[in-house]
């Protein structure tokens, strides 16, 4: 009677979401790589802008 899959016990865990696809993994890795590069380059760029502003005020 219950073999057709119409009833599930309440203690059963919810279904898991599927893993990321290959394309989603690549996009995720590219975003991480870009953030790391920006993390390393942003202080240099910020210092350059500060030096440029100070040179313009002199």
N, C-alpha and C positions, 0 to 999 in steps of 0.2 A: 504494500500500500504506500509506503514512503519511499520506495525505490526510484520514483520518477524525479526526485530532486526538488520537489515543491516545498519541503519543510526542512529547516536546518535548526539544530539545537542552539539555544541562546549562548552557550558557553564557547562556541566556536569563534576563534579570533577573526577579525575582519581580513578581507583579502588584501594582500600586499600590492603596492604600486609596482608597475614594471620598472626594470632597471633602465638607465639612460640608454638611448640608442647611440650608435657609433658617432653619428653627426653631432648629437647633443654633447657627447664627451669631448669632441674636438673643439666645439665652440666654447665649452667651459674651460678647457685648457688654454685656449687663446686669450680668453678674458683674464685668466690668472696671470699669464705671461705679460700681457699689456699692463696690468696693474703693477707687477713687479718692476717693469722697466720705468713706468711713471714714478714709482716710489723712489727709485734711484736717481732719476733725472730731475724731479721737481725741485729739490733743494738747490741744485746748480742753477736751474732756470730762475728760481726766486731770488737767489743771490745776485744774478746778473741784472735782473730788473731793478733791484735795490741800488746796485752800483750805478746803473744808468740814470736813475732818478737823482742820486746824489751828485753825479757829474753834471746833470742838467741844472741843478740848483746852484752850483758854484759859479 
